[in-house]
Amino acid sequence: MNIRRIHHVAYRCNDARETVNFYRDTLGMDFQLAFAENAVPSTGEPDPYMHVFLDAGMGNVLAFFELPNSPPMGKDPNTPAWVQHIAFEVDTRADLLAAKKRLETAGLDVLGPVDHGIFESIYFFDPNGHRLELATNKGGDEARQRAEAVAEEMLEEWSRTKRAPRQAAWLHA
C-alpha cells in the first residue's frame, strides 16, 4: 500500500453555510465543493445531508457534514476538550500573532501562544465547538531531529508504564 496523503478529513457541523463562512472568511480557506443527497450513497439510508469541502492548503481538504435529521451534535464526554482538535500550520511566529489578533478582533477567545518546544500554537473554537489550533514551527531541523530520534523509545516506555517518558522533556522545559 502506498498512501500518498490525506484526501480529506470530515467532521460534522451544525450549519453548512455558517461553517463555510467561518473557514473561508475567518481562516482564508477556499470553498471548493458541495455534495448533497437525500440518501447516503454508501448505505442507501434515507438521510439528507450537505457535505462541504474547504481547501486547507497544500492539497489538504477539510470537509463537513450537516445532518439536519440527526440528533444534535455532541462531544465525547470521556475525552477532554483539549484532546480532539484540528491543527493548521502557519509560516512564521509573526503570522501566528497576526492570526491571534485577527481572531480576537472577530470576537473569538484565543489561548496562547503556547510553546511546545519545536512549535508554538494558539487555540480557539469554530462555530461548531471544534477546537482549532494554529501552529508555527520553531527550533529548526536539529531540534526536530532530536525529538524524532527518541520517539520510538518514548512510545515503548509509555506502552510499558503509562507514565510520561522524559527523553523529550526539554520540549516543555
KOLNULO-586658 format. One record per residue: residue in one letter; x, y, z of N, C-alpha, C in turn. Coordinates in steps of 0.2 Angstrom, whole numbers, padded with zeros to 4 digits, always signed. Layout:
KOLNULO-586658
AXYZXYZXYZ
...
***
This chain:
KOLNULO-586658
M+0004-0006+0000+0000+0000+0000+0004+0006+0000
N+0002+0011-0004+0006+0017-0004+0002+0023-0003
I+0001+0025+0003-0004+0031+0004+0000+0037+0003
R-0003+0041-0002+0000+0047-0004-0001+0053+0001
R-0007+0054+0003-0008+0060+0008-0015+0059+0010
I-0018+0063+0015-0025+0063+0017-0029+0066+0011
H-0034+0062+0009-0038+0065+0004-0043+0071+0006
H-0046+0069+0012-0050+0074+0016-0051+0071+0023
V-0052+0076+0027-0054+0074+0034-0061+0077+0035
A-0066+0073+0037-0073+0076+0038-0075+0076+0045
Y-0079+0081+0047-0082+0082+0053-0089+0084+0052
R-0093+0084+0058-0100+0086+0057-0100+0094+0059
C-0105+0097+0056-0106+0104+0058-0113+0105+0059
N-0115+0110+0063-0122+0112+0064-0125+0115+0058
D-0122+0120+0055-0124+0123+0049-0119+0124+0044
A-0120+0121+0038-0115+0121+0032-0113+0128+0030
R-0118+0133+0029-0117+0140+0027-0113+0143+0033
E-0114+0143+0039-0110+0146+0044-0103+0143+0044
T-0103+0137+0043-0096+0134+0044-0092+0136+0038
V-0095+0136+0032-0091+0138+0026-0089+0146+0027
N-0093+0150+0029-0092+0157+0030-0086+0158+0035
F-0086+0154+0041-0081+0154+0046-0074+0152+0043
Y-0074+0147+0040-0067+0144+0037-0065+0148+0031
R-0069+0151+0027-0067+0155+0021-0066+0162+0024
D-0070+0165+0028-0069+0172+0029-0064+0173+0035
T-0064+0169+0040-0060+0170+0046-0053+0167+0045
L-0053+0161+0042-0047+0157+0041-0044+0157+0034
G-0047+0160+0029-0045+0161+0022-0045+0155+0018
M-0049+0150+0020-0049+0144+0016-0054+0145+0010
D-0052+0142+0004-0056+0142-0002-0062+0137-0001
F-0068+0139-0002-0073+0134-0003-0073+0130-0009
Q-0072+0124-0009-0071+0120-0015-0077+0117-0018
L-0080+0113-0014-0086+0108-0017-0091+0108-0012
A-0097+0106-0014-0103+0104-0010-0106+0098-0013
F-0107+0093-0009-0111+0087-0011-0118+0087-0007
A-0123+0086-0010-0129+0085-0006-0133+0079-0009
E-0136+0075-0004-0140+0069-0006-0146+0069-0001
N-0151+0065-0004-0156+0064+0001-0156+0057+0004
A-0151+0053+0001-0149+0046+0004-0142+0046+0004
V-0139+0042+0009-0132+0041+0010-0130+0036+0004
P-0125+0038+0000-0123+0033-0006-0120+0027-0003
S-0117+0027+0002-0113+0020+0004-0118+0015+0008
T-0124+0018+0010-0128+0013+0014-0135+0013+0011
G-0137+0018+0007-0144+0019+0004-0149+0022+0009
E-0147+0023+0015-0151+0026+0020-0154+0032+0018
P-0161+0033+0019-0164+0040+0018-0162+0045+0023
D-0157+0049+0022-0155+0054+0027-0151+0060+0023
P-0155+0065+0022-0152+0071+0018-0146+0074+0022
Y-0141+0076+0018-0135+0079+0021-0132+0084+0016
M-0129+0089+0018-0124+0093+0014-0117+0092+0016
H-0113+0091+0011-0106+0089+0013-0102+0094+0009
V-0098+0098+0013-0094+0104+0010-0087+0103+0011
F-0083+0105+0006-0076+0104+0006-0072+0111+0006
L-0067+0112+0010-0063+0118+0010-0056+0116+0009
D-0052+0120+0006-0045+0120+0004-0041+0122+0010
A-0038+0117+0014-0034+0119+0020-0026+0120+0018
G-0025+0121+0011-0018+0122+0009-0014+0116+0007
M-0010+0116+0002-0005+0111+0000-0009+0104-0001
G-0015+0104-0004-0018+0098-0006-0022+0095+0000
N-0022+0098+0006-0026+0096+0012-0033+0099+0011
V-0038+0094+0012-0045+0096+0012-0048+0095+0018
L-0052+0100+0021-0056+0099+0027-0063+0099+0025
A-0067+0094+0027-0074+0093+0025-0079+0093+0031
F-0085+0095+0030-0090+0095+0035-0097+0092+0032
F-0100+0089+0037-0107+0086+0035-0112+0090+0039
E-0117+0093+0036-0123+0095+0040-0128+0090+0039
L-0131+0087+0045-0136+0082+0045-0142+0084+0049
P-0147+0087+0045-0152+0090+0049-0157+0086+0052
N-0157+0079+0050-0162+0074+0053-0159+0070+0059
S-0153+0072+0061-0149+0068+0066-0150+0072+0072
P-0149+0068+0078-0149+0072+0084-0144+0077+0085
P-0144+0082+0089-0139+0087+0089-0132+0085+0090
M-0127+0088+0088-0120+0086+0089-0119+0086+0096
G-0115+0081+0098-0112+0081+0105-0105+0080+0105
K-0102+0080+0111-0095+0078+0111-0094+0072+0116
D-0088+0069+0115-0087+0063+0119-0086+0065+0126
P-0090+0063+0130-0090+0066+0137-0084+0063+0141
N-0081+0058+0138-0075+0054+0142-0068+0057+0139
T-0068+0062+0134-0062+0064+0131-0062+0072+0133
P-0056+0074+0136-0055+0081+0137-0056+0085+0131
A-0058+0091+0132-0059+0096+0126-0053+0097+0122
W-0047+0097+0126-0041+0099+0123-0038+0094+0118
V-0041+0088+0119-0038+0082+0115-0040+0082+0108
Q-0046+0083+0106-0049+0082+0100-0049+0089+0096
H-0044+0090+0091-0043+0096+0088-0041+0096+0081
I-0041+0101+0077-0038+0101+0071-0033+0106+0071
A-0027+0105+0069-0021+0109+0069-0019+0111+0062
F-0018+0118+0061-0016+0120+0054-0009+0124+0055
E-0005+0123+0050+0002+0127+0051+0001+0133+0047
V+0005+0138+0051+0006+0145+0048+0014+0145+0047
D+0016+0150+0043+0023+0150+0041+0028+0153+0047
T+0026+0158+0050+0030+0161+0055+0027+0163+0061
R+0031+0165+0066+0028+0167+0073+0024+0174+0072
A+0026+0178+0067+0023+0184+0066+0016+0183+0063
D+0016+0178+0058+0009+0176+0056+0004+0173+0061
L+0007+0169+0066+0003+0167+0071+0001+0172+0076
L+0005+0177+0077+0002+0183+0081-0003+0187+0078
A-0002+0188+0071-0007+0192+0067-0013+0188+0067
A-0013+0181+0066-0019+0177+0066-0023+0178+0073
K-0019+0178+0078-0022+0179+0085-0026+0185+0085
K-0022+0190+0083-0026+0197+0083-0032+0197+0079
R-0032+0194+0073-0037+0194+0069-0043+0190+0072
L-0042+0185+0075-0047+0180+0078-0050+0184+0084
E-0046+0187+0088-0049+0191+0094-0053+0197+0091
T-0051+0200+0086-0055+0206+0083-0061+0203+0081
A-0062+0197+0078-0068+0194+0076-0072+0191+0082
G-0070+0192+0088-0074+0190+0094-0072+0184+0097
L-0067+0180+0094-0066+0174+0097-0061+0174+0103
D-0062+0169+0108-0057+0169+0113-0051+0164+0111
V-0045+0167+0111-0039+0163+0109-0034+0162+0115
L-0032+0156+0115-0027+0154+0120-0021+0154+0117
G-0016+0157+0120-0009+0156+0118-0006+0163+0116
P+0000+0162+0113+0004+0157+0111+0006+0152+0116
V+0006+0146+0115+0009+0140+0119+0015+0138+0116
D+0020+0137+0120+0027+0135+0117+0027+0127+0118
H+0028+0124+0113+0029+0116+0113+0036+0114+0111
G+0040+0119+0112+0047+0117+0110+0049+0117+0103
I+0046+0113+0099+0048+0113+0092+0043+0117+0088
F+0037+0119+0091+0032+0124+0088+0028+0127+0093
E+0025+0133+0091+0021+0137+0095+0014+0137+0092
S+0009+0137+0097+0002+0137+0095-0002+0141+0098
I-0008+0143+0095-0014+0146+0098-0020+0142+0097
Y-0025+0142+0101-0031+0138+0101-0037+0142+0102
F-0042+0140+0098-0049+0143+0098-0054+0138+0096
F-0060+0140+0096-0065+0135+0094-0069+0138+0088
D-0071+0134+0083-0075+0136+0077-0083+0136+0080
P-0087+0138+0075-0094+0139+0077-0098+0132+0079
N-0095+0127+0078-0097+0120+0079-0095+0117+0086
G-0090+0121+0089-0087+0119+0095-0081+0114+0094
H-0079+0114+0088-0072+0110+0086-0066+0115+0088
R-0062+0112+0092-0056+0115+0094-0051+0116+0088
L-0048+0122+0087-0044+0123+0082-0037+0125+0085
E-0032+0123+0081-0025+0126+0083-0022+0128+0077
L-0018+0134+0078-0014+0137+0073-0007+0136+0076
A-0002+0133+0072+0005+0132+0074+0010+0134+0069
T+0015+0136+0072+0021+0138+0068+0027+0134+0071
N+0031+0131+0066+0037+0128+0068+0043+0132+0071
K+0047+0130+0075+0052+0134+0078+0058+0129+0080
G+0064+0131+0081+0069+0127+0083+0073+0124+0077
G+0071+0124+0071+0074+0121+0065+0075+0114+0065
D+0078+0111+0060+0079+0104+0059+0082+0100+0065
E+0087+0103+0068+0091+0100+0073+0086+0098+0079
A+0082+0103+0081+0078+0102+0087+0073+0096+0085
R+0070+0096+0079+0065+0091+0076+0068+0085+0076
Q+0074+0084+0073+0078+0078+0073+0079+0075+0080
R+0081+0079+0085+0082+0077+0091+0076+0074+0094
A+0070+0077+0093+0064+0074+0096+0062+0068+0092
E+0063+0068+0085+0062+0062+0081+0066+0056+0084
A+0072+0057+0086+0077+0052+0087+0075+0048+0093
V+0071+0051+0098+0068+0047+0104+0061+0045+0103
A+0058+0046+0098+0050+0045+0098+0049+0037+0099
E+0052+0033+0095+0051+0026+0096+0052+0023+0103
E+0058+0026+0106+0060+0024+0113+0054+0026+0118
M+0052+0033+0117+0047+0035+0121+0040+0031+0121
L+0038+0029+0115+0032+0026+0114+0033+0019+0117
E+0039+0016+0117+0040+0009+0120+0039+0010+0128
E+0042+0015+0130+0042+0016+0138+0035+0018+0140
W+0031+0022+0136+0024+0024+0138+0020+0017+0138
S+0021+0013+0133+0017+0007+0132+0018+0002+0138
R+0024+0002+0141+0025-0002+0147+0023+0001+0153
T+0024+0008+0154+0022+0011+0161+0016+0016+0161
K+0014+0018+0155+0008+0023+0155+0010+0029+0159
R+0017+0031+0159+0019+0037+0163+0023+0041+0158
A+0023+0047+0158+0027+0052+0153+0034+0050+0153
P+0037+0048+0148+0044+0047+0147+0048+0054+0147
R+0054+0054+0149+0057+0060+0150+0062+0062+0144
Q+0063+0058+0139+0068+0059+0134+0067+0065+0130
A+0061+0068+0130+0060+0074+0126+0057+0079+0131
A+0059+0079+0137+0056+0084+0142+0058+0091+0141
W+0064+0091+0137+0067+0098+0135+0062+0102+0131
L+0057+0098+0128+0052+0102+0123+0048+0107+0127
H+0046+0105+0134+0042+0109+0138+0045+0112+0144
A+0052+0112+0144+0056+0114+0150+0056+0122+0150
***
